[in-house]
Every structure is written in structure tokens, then in C-alpha cells.
Amino acid sequence: MERDFQSLVESVKNVERSMNEQKKKHQRELQLKEEELNQKHNMVQETLREQPENNQELQEEVCRLQRESEEKSQREKELHQELRELQNTIKFKEKIEAKNQNEKEQMRKIWTRKKGEQKARHIFRTAETRTQGKELDIEEGFAVADEGSRDVVKDVERRIKEKTKQLQRELELKEEEKQQLERKNAELEKTIRGETSPNQTETENHQSQRRQ
């Protein structure tokens, strides 16, 4: 009888120990769950706090790209206008050159046909230093006068050619600058349409690492 009672007491103690162990185990599990939930909650709060900043950064980047695109477009229009002005300048120079050529022809005719013998003899006397005082006949006088006219004409032609080359070089430089701006503008348009830029990729990788 006494042995049965002792056995019962021992069984009750065993049950109490088992229950206490289970209780401790459950308490530990609950504590771990609570810590995990708190950690997730903190991560969510941190993500929520950072999200507006990231959105603002992306929005600012988009605005900056749009501004750059508008500035490049405006600059491209200005370059087109400058190019048209240069083209008009070249056309004007060509007209001037044609006019000068016509005037040179008219000058040659005046020197050789319209001034008459008196004007020709006056030119002959002026040209005597070039002919070392040699007496000139009418044909030789016209030749000397025409030679002086050709010197003036050659100088004018030389200056016109130099200016034409300069303008042509300026046009080539403007065209190169225009092509560079067109390429940059195309890249900016791709970025604005939503293609991933290097800065955006870096931002997305950074966010992915934080979430992990």
C-alpha cells in the first residue's frame, strides 16, 4: 500500500517535470517567434521609411534627365539655326564672288575698250616705272594696264577662297557637334522611356540586398 502511494507520488512528479519542460520549451519557442516577428516588423518599418526617399531620388533623376533632354533639344535647334545662317552666309559669299567676277570682267573691258587712247596713254605714263621708261605703243599700254588689273583681281580671289575655306570648316565642326548631340539625345530618350540606367540598376541592387 505504501509502495503504491510512493509510486503514485513519483509518477506525479515525473508528470510535473515533463509539463515544466514542455512549458519551458513552448515559452522558448514563443520567445523565438516573437523575436522573429519583431525583426520582420523592424525591417518592414525601415523599408517603409526608405521607400519615399528612393522614390524621390528616382523622381529627381527622371526630372534631371528630362531637363537635360530639353536643354539638348534647345541646343540642337540653336545649332540648326547657326547652320542655316552659315549656309546663307556661304550663299551670300558666292553671290558676292559672282558679282566680283562680273565686276572684274567689266573693269577689264573698261580698261581695254572704253577709256580710249587718252586714258590709255595716261596709264602708260603711270606704268613707265615698271617698264623702265620704255616708250609704249597702244597694245603694250593695254597689256601693262591689264596686268595691274589682274593683280587686284588675284588678291580679291585669294581672300574670297580663304574666307570660303574658313566657313566650310566651321560648318564641318557644327555638323560634328550636331551629330554628337543627336547621339546623346537618343540615349537620354531611351533612358526616359524606361530603359534601365546604370544608376537605377545600382539603386535596385541596393534595395534587393536590404530586403534580403
Phi and psi in degrees as GROMACS dihedral restraints (atoms count N, CA, C in turn):
[ dihedral_restraints ]
;  ai    aj    ak    al  type     phi  dphi    fc
    3     4     5     6     1   -67.4    20    10
    4     5     6     7     1   -35.8    20    10
    6     7     8     9     1   -66.1    20    10
    7     8     9    10     1   -38.6    20    10
    9    10    11    12     1   -63.3    20    10
   10    11    12    13     1   -39.7    20    10
   12    13    14    15     1   -66.2    20    10
   13    14    15    16     1   -42.6    20    10
   15    16    17    18     1   -63.5    20    10
   16    17    18    19     1   -39.2    20    10
   18    19    20    21     1   -64.6    20    10
   19    20    21    22     1   -40.1    20    10
   21    22    23    24     1   -64.9    20    10
   22    23    24    25     1   -42.4    20    10
   24    25    26    27     1   -61.5    20    10
   25    26    27    28     1   -41.3    20    10
   27    28    29    30     1   -65.0    20    10
   28    29    30    31     1   -39.4    20    10
   30    31    32    33     1   -63.8    20    10
   31    32    33    34     1   -41.8    20    10
   33    34    35    36     1   -62.2    20    10
   34    35    36    37     1   -41.4    20    10
   36    37    38    39     1   -63.9    20    10
   37    38    39    40     1   -40.1    20    10
   39    40    41    42     1   -61.9    20    10
   40    41    42    43     1   -42.5    20    10
   42    43    44    45     1   -62.9    20    10
   43    44    45    46     1   -41.6    20    10
   45    46    47    48     1   -62.4    20    10
   46    47    48    49     1   -43.0    20    10
   48    49    50    51     1   -62.3    20    10
   49    50    51    52     1   -43.4    20    10
   51    52    53    54     1   -62.7    20    10
   52    53    54    55     1   -41.6    20    10
   54    55    56    57     1   -66.1    20    10
   55    56    57    58     1   -39.9    20    10
   57    58    59    60     1   -63.3    20    10
   58    59    60    61     1   -40.3    20    10
   60    61    62    63     1   -64.6    20    10
   61    62    63    64     1   -42.9    20    10
   63    64    65    66     1   -63.0    20    10
   64    65    66    67     1   -39.7    20    10
   66    67    68    69     1   -64.1    20    10
   67    68    69    70     1   -44.4    20    10
   69    70    71    72     1   -62.7    20    10
   70    71    72    73     1   -39.8    20    10
   72    73    74    75     1   -63.0    20    10
   73    74    75    76     1   -45.3    20    10
   75    76    77    78     1   -65.4    20    10
   76    77    78    79     1   -40.1    20    10
   78    79    80    81     1   -61.9    20    10
   79    80    81    82     1   -41.2    20    10
   81    82    83    84     1   -64.3    20    10
   82    83    84    85     1   -43.0    20    10
   84    85    86    87     1   -62.4    20    10
   85    86    87    88     1   -42.3    20    10
   87    88    89    90     1   -63.4    20    10
   88    89    90    91     1   -38.4    20    10
   90    91    92    93     1   -65.2    20    10
   91    92    93    94     1   -43.1    20    10
   93    94    95    96     1   -63.6    20    10
   94    95    96    97     1   -41.9    20    10
   96    97    98    99     1   -61.7    20    10
   97    98    99   100     1   -41.7    20    10
   99   100   101   102     1   -65.1    20    10
  100   101   102   103     1   -41.7    20    10
  102   103   104   105     1   -63.7    20    10
  103   104   105   106     1   -41.1    20    10
  105   106   107   108     1   -63.2    20    10
  106   107   108   109     1   -44.4    20    10
  108   109   110   111     1   -63.1    20    10
  109   110   111   112     1   -42.0    20    10
  111   112   113   114     1   -61.9    20    10
  112   113   114   115     1   -40.9    20    10
  114   115   116   117     1   -63.6    20    10
  115   116   117   118     1   -44.7    20    10
  117   118   119   120     1   -63.6    20    10
  118   119   120   121     1   -39.6    20    10
  120   121   122   123     1   -61.7    20    10
  121   122   123   124     1   -43.5    20    10
  123   124   125   126     1   -63.8    20    10
  124   125   126   127     1   -40.0    20    10
  126   127   128   129     1   -63.4    20    10
  127   128   129   130     1   -42.0    20    10
  129   130   131   132     1   -62.6    20    10
  130   131   132   133     1   -44.0    20    10
  132   133   134   135     1   -62.6    20    10
  133   134   135   136     1   -41.1    20    10
  135   136   137   138     1   -65.0    20    10
  136   137   138   139     1   -41.2    20    10
  138   139   140   141     1   -63.4    20    10
  139   140   141   142     1   -42.3    20    10
  141   142   143   144     1   -63.9    20    10
  142   143   144   145     1   -36.6    20    10
  144   145   146   147     1   -69.3    20    10
  145   146   147   148     1   -35.4    20    10
  147   148   149   150     1   -81.9    20    10
  148   149   150   151     1   -26.1    20    10
  150   151   152   153     1   -57.8    20    10
  151   152   153   154     1   -47.7    20    10
  153   154   155   156     1   -59.5    20    10
  154   155   156   157     1   -37.4    20    10
  156   157   158   159     1   -64.7    20    10
  157   158   159   160     1   -43.4    20    10
  159   160   161   162     1   -64.2    20    10
  160   161   162   163     1   -42.4    20    10
  162   163   164   165     1   -61.1    20    10
  163   164   165   166     1   -40.4    20    10
  165   166   167   168     1   -65.7    20    10
  166   167   168   169     1   -40.9    20    10
  168   169   170   171     1   -61.8    20    10
  169   170   171   172     1   -44.8    20    10
  171   172   173   174     1   -63.2    20    10
  172   173   174   175     1   -41.3    20    10
  174   175   176   177     1   -63.9    20    10
  175   176   177   178     1   -41.7    20    10
  177   178   179   180     1   -63.7    20    10
  178   179   180   181     1   -38.4    20    10
  180   181   182   183     1   -64.8    20    10
  181   182   183   184     1   -42.8    20    10
  183   184   185   186     1   -61.7    20    10
  184   185   186   187     1   -44.2    20    10
  186   187   188   189     1   -62.1    20    10
  187   188   189   190     1   -40.7    20    10
  189   190   191   192     1   -64.2    20    10
  190   191   192   193     1   -42.9    20    10
  192   193   194   195     1   -64.1    20    10
  193   194   195   196     1   -38.7    20    10
  195   196   197   198     1   -64.7    20    10
  196   197   198   199     1   -41.9    20    10
  198   199   200   201     1   -62.2    20    10
  199   200   201   202     1   -44.0    20    10
  201   202   203   204     1   -62.1    20    10
  202   203   204   205     1   -39.7    20    10
  204   205   206   207     1   -63.5    20    10
  205   206   207   208     1   -42.8    20    10
  207   208   209   210     1   -64.6    20    10
  208   209   210   211     1   -40.5    20    10
  210   211   212   213     1   -64.7    20    10
  211   212   213   214     1   -41.6    20    10
  213   214   215   216     1   -64.7    20    10
  214   215   216   217     1   -39.5    20    10
  216   217   218   219     1   -63.8    20    10
  217   218   219   220     1   -42.2    20    10
  219   220   221   222     1   -63.7    20    10
  220   221   222   223     1   -42.2    20    10
  222   223   224   225     1   -64.3    20    10
  223   224   225   226     1   -36.9    20    10
  225   226   227   228     1   -64.1    20    10
  226   227   228   229     1   -40.9    20    10
  228   229   230   231     1   -62.3    20    10
  229   230   231   232     1   -41.8    20    10
  231   232   233   234     1   -63.1    20    10
  232   233   234   235     1   -39.7    20    10
  234   235   236   237     1   -66.6    20    10
  235   236   237   238     1   -38.5    20    10
  237   238   239   240     1   -61.6    20    10
  238   239   240   241     1   -41.6    20    10
  240   241   242   243     1   -64.2    20    10
  241   242   243   244     1   -43.7    20    10
  243   244   245   246     1   -62.7    20    10
  244   245   246   247     1   -39.0    20    10
  246   247   248   249     1   -63.5    20    10
  247   248   249   250     1   -42.6    20    10
  249   250   251   252     1   -63.4    20    10
  250   251   252   253     1   -39.6    20    10
  252   253   254   255     1   -63.5    20    10
  253   254   255   256     1   -41.6    20    10
  255   256   257   258     1   -64.9    20    10
  256   257   258   259     1   -40.1    20    10
  258   259   260   261     1   -63.5    20    10
  259   260   261   262     1   -41.6    20    10
  261   262   263   264     1   -63.8    20    10
  262   263   264   265     1   -37.7    20    10
  264   265   266   267     1   -63.1    20    10
  265   266   267   268     1   -42.0    20    10
  267   268   269   270     1   -64.4    20    10
  268   269   270   271     1   -42.0    20    10
  270   271   272   273     1   -61.6    20    10
  271   272   273   274     1   -40.8    20    10
  273   274   275   276     1   -63.3    20    10
  274   275   276   277     1   -42.5    20    10
  276   277   278   279     1   -63.2    20    10
  277   278   279   280     1   -37.8    20    10
  279   280   281   282     1   -63.9    20    10
  280   281   282   283     1   -39.2    20    10
  282   283   284   285     1   -64.1    20    10
  283   284   285   286     1   -43.1    20    10
  285   286   287   288     1   -62.1    20    10
  286   287   288   289     1   -41.2    20    10
  288   289   290   291     1   -63.5    20    10
  289   290   291   292     1   -43.2    20    10
  291   292   293   294     1   -63.6    20    10
  292   293   294   295     1   -40.0    20    10
  294   295   296   297     1   -64.5    20    10
  295   296   297   298     1   -42.3    20    10
  297   298   299   300     1   -62.3    20    10
  298   299   300   301     1   -39.2    20    10
  300   301   302   303     1   -63.3    20    10
  301   302   303   304     1   -41.9    20    10
  303   304   305   306     1   -65.5    20    10
  304   305   306   307     1   -40.8    20    10
  306   307   308   309     1   -65.2    20    10
  307   308   309   310     1   -37.7    20    10
  309   310   311   312     1   -62.7    20    10
  310   311   312   313     1   -39.8    20    10
  312   313   314   315     1   -65.2    20    10
  313   314   315   316     1   -42.7    20    10
  315   316   317   318     1   -64.6    20    10
  316   317   318   319     1   -39.8    20    10
  318   319   320   321     1   -62.4    20    10
  319   320   321   322     1   -42.5    20    10
  321   322   323   324     1   -61.4    20    10
  322   323   324   325     1   -41.2    20    10
  324   325   326   327     1   -64.6    20    10
  325   326   327   328     1   -41.4    20    10
  327   328   329   330     1   -62.5    20    10
  328   329   330   331     1   -43.9    20    10
  330   331   332   333     1   -65.2    20    10
  331   332   333   334     1   -32.9    20    10
  333   334   335   336     1  -101.6    20    10
  334   335   336   337     1   -18.1    20    10
  336   337   338   339     1  -127.9    20    10
  337   338   339   340     1   -33.0    20    10
  339   340   341   342     1  -102.9    20    10
  340   341   342   343     1   -15.0    20    10
  342   343   344   345     1   -84.9    20    10
  343   344   345   346     1   -19.8    20    10
  345   346   347   348     1    80.6    20    10
  346   347   348   349     1   178.3    20    10
  348   349   350   351     1   -65.0    20    10
  349   350   351   352     1   -36.9    20    10
  351   352   353   354     1   -64.0    20    10
  352   353   354   355     1   -47.5    20    10
  354   355   356   357     1   -63.0    20    10
  355   356   357   358     1   -40.5    20    10
  357   358   359   360     1   -62.5    20    10
  358   359   360   361     1   -42.3    20    10
  360   361   362   363     1   -66.3    20    10
  361   362   363   364     1   -34.0    20    10
  363   364   365   366     1   -63.6    20    10
  364   365   366   367     1   -41.3    20    10
  366   367   368   369     1   -64.7    20    10
  367   368   369   370     1   -38.3    20    10
  369   370   371   372     1   -60.5    20    10
  370   371   372   373     1   -43.7    20    10
  372   373   374   375     1   -64.5    20    10
  373   374   375   376     1   -39.8    20    10
  375   376   377   378     1   -64.4    20    10
  376   377   378   379     1   -32.0    20    10
  378   379   380   381     1   -88.8    20    10
  379   380   381   382     1     5.0    20    10
  381   382   383   384     1   -61.8    20    10
  382   383   384   385     1   -33.8    20    10
  384   385   386   387     1   -63.7    20    10
  385   386   387   388     1   -29.7    20    10
  387   388   389   390     1   -78.4    20    10
  388   389   390   391     1   -23.3    20    10
  390   391   392   393     1  -105.8    20    10
  391   392   393   394     1     8.5    20    10
  393   394   395   396     1    58.5    20    10
  394   395   396   397     1    42.8    20    10
  396   397   398   399     1    75.3    20    10
  397   398   399   400     1     9.5    20    10
  399   400   401   402     1   -69.3    20    10
  400   401   402   403     1   137.8    20    10
  402   403   404   405     1   -67.4    20    10
  403   404   405   406     1   135.0    20    10
  405   406   407   408     1  -113.6    20    10
  406   407   408   409     1   141.6    20    10
  408   409   410   411     1   -89.5    20    10
  409   410   411   412     1   178.5    20    10
  411   412   413   414     1   -62.0    20    10
  412   413   414   415     1   -44.6    20    10
  414   415   416   417     1   -63.7    20    10
  415   416   417   418     1   -41.9    20    10
  417   418   419   420     1   -65.5    20    10
  418   419   420   421     1   -37.7    20    10
  420   421   422   423     1   -61.6    20    10
  421   422   423   424     1   -43.9    20    10
  423   424   425   426     1   -62.3    20    10
  424   425   426   427     1   -37.8    20    10
  426   427   428   429     1   -63.4    20    10
  427   428   429   430     1   -44.2    20    10
  429   430   431   432     1   -63.7    20    10
  430   431   432   433     1   -44.9    20    10
  432   433   434   435     1   -62.3    20    10
  433   434   435   436     1   -41.5    20    10
  435   436   437   438     1   -66.7    20    10
  436   437   438   439     1   -33.6    20    10
  438   439   440   441     1   -63.7    20    10
  439   440   441   442     1   -42.6    20    10
  441   442   443   444     1   -62.5    20    10
  442   443   444   445     1   -39.4    20    10
  444   445   446   447     1   -64.1    20    10
  445   446   447   448     1   -39.9    20    10
  447   448   449   450     1   -63.7    20    10
  448   449   450   451     1   -36.2    20    10
  450   451   452   453     1   -61.0    20    10
  451   452   453   454     1   -44.2    20    10
  453   454   455   456     1   -63.2    20    10
  454   455   456   457     1   -44.7    20    10
  456   457   458   459     1   -62.6    20    10
  457   458   459   460     1   -41.7    20    10
  459   460   461   462     1   -62.8    20    10
  460   461   462   463     1   -40.2    20    10
  462   463   464   465     1   -63.4    20    10
  463   464   465   466     1   -42.1    20    10
  465   466   467   468     1   -63.4    20    10
  466   467   468   469     1   -44.5    20    10
  468   469   470   471     1   -61.9    20    10
  469   470   471   472     1   -41.1    20    10
  471   472   473   474     1   -60.7    20    10
  472   473   474   475     1   -46.3    20    10
  474   475   476   477     1   -64.8    20    10
  475   476   477   478     1   -38.2    20    10
  477   478   479   480     1   -65.1    20    10
  478   479   480   481     1   -41.9    20    10
  480   481   482   483     1   -64.6    20    10
  481   482   483   484     1   -42.0    20    10
  483   484   485   486     1   -62.2    20    10
  484   485   486   487     1   -44.0    20    10
  486   487   488   489     1   -65.8    20    10
  487   488   489   490     1   -37.7    20    10
  489   490   491   492     1   -64.7    20    10
  490   491   492   493     1   -42.8    20    10
  492   493   494   495     1   -62.1    20    10
  493   494   495   496     1   -41.6    20    10
  495   496   497   498     1   -61.4    20    10
  496   497   498   499     1   -45.3    20    10
  498   499   500   501     1   -64.8    20    10
  499   500   501   502     1   -38.4    20    10
  501   502   503   504     1   -64.0    20    10
  502   503   504   505     1   -39.8    20    10
  504   505   506   507     1   -65.5    20    10
  505   506   507   508     1   -41.2    20    10
  507   508   509   510     1   -61.5    20    10
  508   509   510   511     1   -39.0    20    10
  510   511   512   513     1   -63.9    20    10
  511   512   513   514     1   -42.1    20    10
  513   514   515   516     1   -62.6    20    10
  514   515   516   517     1   -41.9    20    10
  516   517   518   519     1   -64.3    20    10
  517   518   519   520     1   -42.0    20    10
  519   520   521   522     1   -64.0    20    10
  520   521   522   523     1   -37.2    20    10
  522   523   524   525     1   -67.2    20    10
  523   524   525   526     1   -40.0    20    10
  525   526   527   528     1   -62.4    20    10
  526   527   528   529     1   -44.4    20    10
  528   529   530   531     1   -63.2    20    10
  529   530   531   532     1   -38.1    20    10
  531   532   533   534     1   -63.7    20    10
  532   533   534   535     1   -43.6    20    10
  534   535   536   537     1   -63.7    20    10
  535   536   537   538     1   -39.6    20    10
  537   538   539   540     1   -62.0    20    10
  538   539   540   541     1   -42.8    20    10
  540   541   542   543     1   -65.9    20    10
  541   542   543   544     1   -36.2    20    10
  543   544   545   546     1   -64.3    20    10
  544   545   546   547     1   -40.6    20    10
  546   547   548   549     1   -65.4    20    10
  547   548   549   550     1   -44.8    20    10
  549   550   551   552     1   -63.8    20    10
  550   551   552   553     1   -38.0    20    10
  552   553   554   555     1   -66.4    20    10
  553   554   555   556     1   -37.2    20    10
  555   556   557   558     1   -64.3    20    10
  556   557   558   559     1   -40.4    20    10
  558   559   560   561     1   -64.1    20    10
  559   560   561   562     1   -41.1    20    10
  561   562   563   564     1   -64.8    20    10
  562   563   564   565     1   -39.5    20    10
  564   565   566   567     1   -63.4    20    10
  565   566   567   568     1   -39.9    20    10
  567   568   569   570     1   -61.6    20    10
  568   569   570   571     1   -42.3    20    10
  570   571   572   573     1   -63.5    20    10
  571   572   573   574     1   -43.0    20    10
  573   574   575   576     1   -68.0    20    10
  574   575   576   577     1   -32.5    20    10
  576   577   578   579     1   -71.2    20    10
  577   578   579   580     1    -6.8    20    10
  579   580   581   582     1   117.0    20    10
  580   581   582   583     1     2.2    20    10
  582   583   584   585     1   -69.9    20    10
  583   584   585   586     1   145.4    20    10
  585   586   587   588     1   -69.7    20    10
  586   587   588   589     1   126.4    20    10
  588   589   590   591     1   -94.8    20    10
  589   590   591   592     1   162.1    20    10
  591   592   593   594     1   -57.7    20    10
  592   593   594   595     1   -39.9    20    10
  594   595   596   597     1   -65.7    20    10
  595   596   597   598     1   -39.8    20    10
  597   598   599   600     1   -66.9    20    10
  598   599   600   601     1   -40.3    20    10
  600   601   602   603     1   -62.3    20    10
  601   602   603   604     1   -41.9    20    10
  603   604   605   606     1   -62.2    20    10
  604   605   606   607     1   -41.1    20    10
  606   607   608   609     1   -64.6    20    10
  607   608   609   610     1   -41.4    20    10
  609   610   611   612     1   -67.0    20    10
  610   611   612   613     1   -40.2    20    10
  612   613   614   615     1   -63.4    20    10
  613   614   615   616     1   -39.9    20    10
  615   616   617   618     1   -62.9    20    10
  616   617   618   619     1   -42.3    20    10
  618   619   620   621     1   -65.7    20    10
  619   620   621   622     1   -39.9    20    10
  621   622   623   624     1   -63.4    20    10
  622   623   624   625     1   -40.3    20    10
  624   625   626   627     1   -64.8    20    10
  625   626   627   628     1   -39.3    20    10
  627   628   629   630     1   -66.1    20    10
  628   629   630   631     1   -39.3    20    10
  630   631   632   633     1   -64.6    20    10
  631   632   633   634     1   -36.5    20    10
